[in-house]
Amino acid sequence: MMTEEETRSEILRIRTSPKSVERKRQYWSEAENKELTALFYQGIGISEIALLLKRSERTVVMKCNELRLYGSQNTKRYNTSTPKCHECPCYDDPAQCHLSKGENYYV
């Protein structure tokens, strides 16, 4: 385990000399993706993750974005505007229309 000062100097070395990163231009394995995800959700910082995985900070951030770790893209979004009759998913049966009950429908 590195001391705080050693960690800081290693991070500075990587930032000032990106060629020094050992895993530069190598594909990410499935195991590395899982390790990145686990470290990310443990609250480990990007700089520390970069050191542990021997990758640049920029590469780690790009991989986090690719894996959608910063925010779920699977959240359901609701349309709050009132659709015209032909846009309503239940326009065939207005009595059953969920809009008349004040509910939203998915976009």
Residue pairs with C-beta under 8 A, 6 or more apart in sequence:
2 10
2 51
7 48
7 51
10 51
11 47
11 50
11 51
11 57
13 20
14 20
14 21
14 50
14 51
14 56
14 57
15 57
18 24
18 56
21 50
21 54
21 55
21 56
21 59
22 54
23 53
23 54
23 55
24 55
24 56
28 36
28 63
32 53
33 63
33 67
35 52
35 53
36 49
36 53
36 60
36 63
36 64
36 67
36 69
37 67
37 69
39 48
39 49
39 52
40 49
40 64
40 69
41 69
44 52
46 57
46 60
46 61
46 64
47 57
49 55
49 60
50 56
50 57
50 59
50 60
53 60
55 63
64 70
76 106
77 106
77 107
78 104
78 105
78 106
78 107
79 104
79 105
79 106
79 107
80 104
82 99
83 99
83 105
85 91
88 97
88 99
88 105
89 105
90 96
90 97
90 98
90 99
91 97
94 100
98 105
99 105
